């Protein structure tokens, strides 16, 4: 398996993987809208034997304190390949690349039993003012202390918030 940046030729395969992973079109439409708006900060695919089997997209978050934050949404793995570590590998590579780009922290709204395996924490997100809260709203610092101070965030337009 290879994890690499997504290219335009991958879009149809990505659309199929995202729609299949979520068993609906809403997340695939979000990916298309983020791209169309220029809000795909980092988009990676997991490719195996020439086929896209996983996808992750990070978009920039607006902040009121100048911190560089990103939103992880969505993370998708082809059904039948889920629970094989592809999602974890995509997140880890994404975090590495985001850190190299100067991103200080990542925010996700997701399953509270899944995302903590790579370091996301609901407790860490308590300093983040957003349209979400609770155990599904989590954060991961790529730079230690990046979320030590209160920050208000704004999601990309495609999220409709």
C-alpha positions as CSV (number, residue, x, y, z in Angstrom):
1,X,0.0,0.0,0.0
2,X,1.1,3.5,-0.8
3,X,-0.1,6.7,0.8
4,X,0.2,9.7,-1.6
5,X,-1.3,13.0,-2.4
6,X,-4.6,12.8,-4.3
7,X,-4.6,14.0,-7.9
8,X,-7.5,15.0,-10.1
9,X,-7.5,11.5,-11.8
10,X,-8.4,10.1,-8.4
11,X,-11.5,12.1,-7.9
12,X,-14.0,9.5,-9.2
13,X,-12.4,6.7,-7.2
14,X,-12.3,8.9,-4.1
15,X,-16.0,9.7,-4.6
16,X,-16.8,6.0,-4.7
17,X,-14.7,5.1,-1.7
18,X,-16.2,7.9,0.4
19,X,-19.8,7.1,-0.6
20,X,-19.3,3.4,0.1
21,X,-17.6,4.0,3.5
22,X,-20.4,6.1,4.8
23,X,-23.2,4.3,2.9
24,X,-24.5,7.7,1.7
25,X,-23.5,10.6,-0.6
26,X,-23.3,13.5,1.9
27,X,-19.6,13.1,2.8
28,X,-18.6,12.6,-0.9
29,X,-20.4,15.8,-1.7
30,X,-18.5,17.5,1.1
31,X,-15.2,16.4,-0.4
32,X,-16.3,17.8,-3.8
33,X,-17.4,21.1,-2.3
34,X,-14.2,21.5,-0.2
35,X,-12.2,21.0,-3.4
36,X,-14.3,23.4,-5.4
37,X,-14.0,26.1,-2.8
38,X,-10.2,25.7,-2.6
39,X,-10.4,24.4,0.9
40,X,-8.6,21.0,0.5
41,X,-5.6,21.9,2.6
42,X,-4.3,18.3,2.4
43,X,-5.9,15.4,0.6
44,X,-4.3,11.9,0.6
45,X,-5.2,8.5,-0.8
46,X,-4.2,5.0,0.2
47,X,-3.6,3.1,-3.0
48,X,-3.2,-0.6,-3.4
49,X,-2.6,-2.5,-6.6
50,X,-3.5,0.7,-8.5
51,X,-6.8,1.1,-6.8
52,X,-7.8,3.8,-4.2
53,X,-8.8,2.0,-1.0
54,X,-8.7,4.9,1.4
55,X,-8.9,8.7,1.6
56,X,-8.5,11.5,4.0
57,X,-9.0,15.3,3.6
58,X,-8.0,18.1,5.9
59,X,-9.4,21.6,5.5
60,X,-8.1,24.9,7.1
61,X,-9.9,26.3,10.1
62,X,-10.2,30.0,10.7
63,X,-9.0,31.0,14.2
64,X,-9.4,34.2,16.3
65,X,-5.8,33.9,17.7
66,X,-3.7,33.3,14.6
67,X,-3.0,29.6,15.2
68,X,-2.9,27.3,12.2
69,X,-5.5,24.6,12.7
70,X,-7.0,22.1,10.4
71,X,-10.2,20.0,10.4
72,X,-10.1,16.3,9.6
73,X,-13.1,15.4,7.5
74,X,-13.8,13.0,6.1
75,X,-11.7,9.9,6.7
76,X,-12.9,7.0,4.5
77,X,-11.8,3.4,4.0
78,X,-13.3,1.0,1.4
79,X,-15.7,-1.4,3.1
80,X,-14.0,-4.7,3.3
81,X,-10.7,-3.0,4.1
82,X,-11.8,-1.3,7.3
83,X,-10.1,-2.5,10.5
84,X,-6.9,-3.2,8.5
85,X,-5.1,-0.1,9.8
86,X,-5.6,2.0,6.6
87,X,-7.4,4.8,8.5
88,X,-4.7,5.0,11.1
89,X,-2.0,5.0,8.5
90,X,-3.8,7.8,6.6
91,X,-4.1,9.9,9.7
92,X,-0.5,9.4,10.8
93,X,0.8,10.4,7.4
94,X,-1.6,13.3,7.2
95,X,-0.4,14.6,10.6
96,X,3.2,14.3,9.6
97,X,2.6,16.3,6.4
98,X,0.5,18.9,8.2
99,X,3.1,19.4,10.8
100,X,5.7,20.0,8.0
101,X,3.3,22.6,6.5
102,X,3.2,24.5,9.9
103,X,-0.2,23.3,11.0
104,X,-0.3,23.4,14.8
105,X,-3.4,21.2,15.7
106,X,-6.1,19.2,14.1
107,X,-9.8,19.0,15.1
108,X,-12.2,16.1,14.3
109,X,-15.8,15.3,15.0
110,X,-15.8,11.5,15.1
111,X,-16.2,8.3,17.0
112,X,-14.8,8.7,20.5
113,X,-13.5,5.1,20.6
114,X,-11.6,5.4,17.2
115,X,-9.7,8.7,17.0
116,X,-8.0,8.6,20.4
117,X,-5.9,5.7,19.1
118,X,-3.8,8.3,17.2
119,X,-3.9,10.9,20.0
120,X,-7.1,12.8,19.6
121,X,-8.7,13.9,22.8
122,X,-12.0,15.4,23.8
123,X,-10.4,17.0,26.8
124,X,-7.9,18.8,24.6
125,X,-10.8,20.2,22.5
126,X,-12.3,21.9,25.6
127,X,-10.3,25.1,24.8
128,X,-11.9,25.2,21.3
129,X,-15.1,27.2,20.7
130,X,-16.9,25.6,17.8
131,X,-20.4,24.6,16.7
132,X,-19.7,21.2,18.4
133,X,-18.9,19.9,21.8
134,X,-18.9,16.7,23.8
135,X,-17.1,13.4,23.5
136,X,-17.2,13.3,19.6
137,X,-15.4,16.7,19.3
138,X,-11.7,16.0,19.7
139,X,-8.4,17.7,19.0
140,X,-4.8,16.7,18.5
141,X,-1.8,19.0,19.0
142,X,0.9,18.8,16.4
143,X,2.8,21.5,18.2
144,X,2.8,21.0,22.0
145,X,0.8,23.8,23.7
146,X,-1.0,24.9,20.5
147,X,-4.4,24.6,22.3
148,X,-3.3,25.7,25.7
149,X,-5.2,29.0,25.2
150,X,-8.8,29.4,24.3
151,X,-9.5,29.6,20.5
152,X,-12.6,30.2,18.5
153,X,-12.7,28.4,15.1
154,X,-14.6,28.7,11.9
155,X,-15.1,25.8,9.5
156,X,-14.8,26.1,5.7
157,X,-18.0,27.2,3.9
158,X,-18.7,23.7,2.6
159,X,-19.5,22.5,6.1
160,X,-22.6,24.8,6.1
161,X,-22.0,26.0,9.7
